[in-house]
Amino acid sequence: MTERPTYLSAFIDAHCTAARALPKSSIKAFFEKCHQALKEDTGEVDGSDKKELPPVCEYLEAALSVASQTSAPIKNVGHTFEAIAQKLPWQPRLDYKDQTDDFYNGHANAVIIGEGGLESHRKVRVGASLIAPNVEYPNHRHPPEEGYLVISEGEWRQEANPWLARKSGETIHNPPNIWHAMKAGNKPLLAIWMLWMETDS
Ligand SMILES: [Fe+2]
């Protein structure tokens, strides 16, 4: 097994500790399954330089300062994320091409672990989404089950249900293929997501 660099293991450990503090729930069980898979297996580490940071990354500092005002475990997720944020391959949604509009310039996603990230992994993909204030990330869906850990607050919606506000340290659990969207209010939205990529379990 390849050795995971400290900057990544510190981030995963922090996420694990934050998840352990959650009340018993389906999202807690989902995170536990992902953490177990990440613990059992380390992929190839990609140390190459990533692209330039897109404009929305100017909001990273403000988003992380929200985390620094919450619980110790979330503060630590924020600290360990800050240590890797500049290394990440931030990019707008790949299927979105209109480079002139507010959404294109007001959001970015980055894979941390998984294809295209800092480390490959067969079972789990971990990443981050950053959304500028007052920008909405439109409906999307995907086969993998997904769990978000909110670092800086925003609102989430599943299917045609009402928008739900989620603060730093709270979570959202998306079953496979559910339509979901998110939007930032007057603060930037930052969330860490985990996707379960294995289809045969
Ligand atoms: Fe998603």
Residues whose N, C-alpha, C, O or C-beta is under 5 A from the ligand:
A	BS01	LIG	E146
